[in-house]
């Protein structure tokens, strides 16, 4: 479409002997062109928007797929063909998951599994869902975030017969309605849960306790959901085994770190067009997500500082060249505030009041509780929607704070994430579901477990061919010297390639031997003087007794 008249048609070339009339003609031409623009302005710059302008709630629509089924609720089932192309593109960069599908679909290791899932519904998740179906599972799915659903992908899944209840821009009421429609259906009862954030698990536990007790296993991939599982376990209310995928190496070191390193920039650029060079940025939390965000921002010239509660992560930030500060100390100078903690009220109303005009506030943690958005919905403040997922919060004095995605997860709400990284997480989730569903009685008790190291290494090995990587093999002599099996695992289960802070707040699983050992050692330091330390170290084998005393 033409953007208006070609300025070249209005320009006039002048020689060094140009006349007064020529100058007047040029001035008149410029005036005419400016008047033209007043009546026929140039189209606005493109921005990230939803693919549909239909404002009708999907709950009010009667839709059926080509198979005659209406057991789904998506924005527009007619977008299925477009969504199928999105899924096919994703498959090209998820070769490891597709390879797992081809290897195992003959055996159908998930035959009889009825999986209810609550995750981001994207093209990459669709590849996972279709893999689970190919392995024999029946699936029902909903979204864990009201803004991250790709409507066309949800339609494509519904068209294939997967009951999907999700669309971009759900209300809070819609969100819980969709979860309930997934769980509460006649003639079908879930026996496996795949969750991202714990909302689905919480809903089944509270509303359908009989269903919850019969579930064979839960797989959870977010720090928020894992925290909820440990709370249930500690209270003795977790009646099923659960797999903590979030603290697996393949989740922490790849999804949390590398995914966020790339997607933080994408999300901020799409929503604000910000130039990072010289900007003052504070990142709250220096776990794997925080590390990824800081690396990307620093590379583009931003001046980054960190807030952190954990002395180990704080020391890592210092060694990586970042200043560790309290948010209240720097809040007035910051151009961008990013939360990545998984906690609540990390940015409070008092701190929002002190931010400077134009400060950008966003969240890279899973939960929407990190920024106190509720306090901003007050009579004295004005909300102004300027783009999709971009709000200006206007104070009485005219100050504006730019809030992205209403405090929800920035990258999946406002942009996209790298497909290859999600392949790693999705493969880990699929293997965790297979393990829990096929485990013999007694292998897993009613507790939260970390993935076996061998499984982590297997997931990594599936993705190495993408880089034409060739592993070095141990000789028999080397394997004997190191006390290892030549085929792995190459690290003990307690060895974590992730930040210590990612597991340091949780205990309860027998896989966390290293954490318990560290606490026991700390107990020895606090209970004994230095002169008695060496004799105590000789009896460190009894550290479990000390651990129990310390935890009390």
Secondary structure, DSSP 8 states (H G I E B T S, - for coil): ---SS-HHHH-----TT--HHHHHHHHHHHHHHHHHHHHS----------S----S-GGG-----TTS----B-S-GGGHHHHHHHHHHHHHT-HHHHHHHHHHTTTTTTTT-EEEEEE--SHHHHHHHHHHHHTT-EEEEEESSSS---HHHHHHHHHTT-EEE--TT--HHHHHHHHHHHH-BTTB--SEEEESSSHHHHHHHHH-HHHHHH--EEEE-SHHHHHHHHHHHHTT---S-EEE-TTSHHIIIIIIIIIHHHHHHHHHHHHH----TT-EEEEE--SHHHHHHHHHHHHTT-EEEEE-S-HHHHHHHHHTT-EE--HHHHGGG-SEEEE-SS-S-SB-HHHHHHS-TT-EEEE-SSSTTSB--GGG-STTSEEEEEETTEEEEE-TTS-EEEEEGGGSBHHHHHS---HHHHHHHHHHHHHHHHHHHH--TTSS-SSEEE--HHHHHHHHHHHHGGGT-------HHHHHHHT--TTS--S-TT--SS-GGGTTT---STT-HHHHHHHHHHHHHHHS-GGGHHHHHHTGGGHHHHHHHHH-
